[in-house]
Amino acid sequence: MDHLSSSQINLYMQCSLKYKFQYIDGLPKPFKSSGLVFGSAIHSAINWLHKERMNGNGVSLERLCRIFDADWYAQKLDTKMRYKNGEQELTLIVLAKEFLRLYFNYPHKEIKGTEVPFTVPLVNLSTGEQIDIAFEGFFDLIEKDDTIVEFKTSAQTMGQDDADDHLQLTAYSYAYEMLYHKPPRLLKIIDFVKNKKPKMVELKTERNKDDHQRFFHLASQVLRGIRQGIFFPRQSFMCKDCEYEGDCKGWGG
């Protein structure tokens, strides 16, 4: 492996065996969950919207929804989708377009960058200790005032504690400071909540050097576990939607 990402770190902590199946063994996924396709298509549409606004182009909600449609159907053609019990494709599409409407009409700040890639070293900023691997990822959105914005879709409303403890925001705060030699002004989550009455919730939080140091230690221990070949299943509510259910049941240690 040549890098770590927040997705890799999260997945290893959620289920190290799934990490192995996905990132080391490269096992094919027999399906993609509807939730994953849903979130990915919304991200693609919002990223397109940001790029158009950065270029000074006038856009309409109708065009934004057409971008979502194109991405949704492209993903459907690419892989088999699995819906949760009671889900229907049309209901999900209507829900997604309601989220896009909410965001389209949301007051927007000037944009510094969208889907901004980064590669930074993993360094303990207190001691200078460095891990021999890079940390990589993408900022969903950077506003002109140095605010990092991440977009999420969820079944339940995220609380302030969730935002304050969110690993990805900690990791991205660290990466931003390494890139720009200053901390982000603010961290924001835009949470699209799939309630009966869909809503969009904005959560704001901050990080400090102690948070960055904790992230460094966490990343170093995850990397140690991966390199030592420590992989085992962790049963949770997420198992029912796991693409590797069959491989997990056949796992022999």
Secondary structure, DSSP 8 states (H G I E B T S, - for coil): --EE-HHHHHHHHH-HHHHIIIIIS----S-EEHHHHHHHHHHHHHHHHHHHHHTT----HHHHHHHHHHHHHHHHHHS-EE--TT--HHHHHHHHHHHHHHHHTS----EEEEEEEEEEEEE-TTT--EEEEEEEEEEEEEETTSEEEEEEEESS---HHHHHT-HHHHHHHHHHHHHHSS--SEEEEEEEE-SSS-EEEEEEE---HHHHHHHHHHHHHHHHHHHTT------SGGGGG-TTHHHHHT---
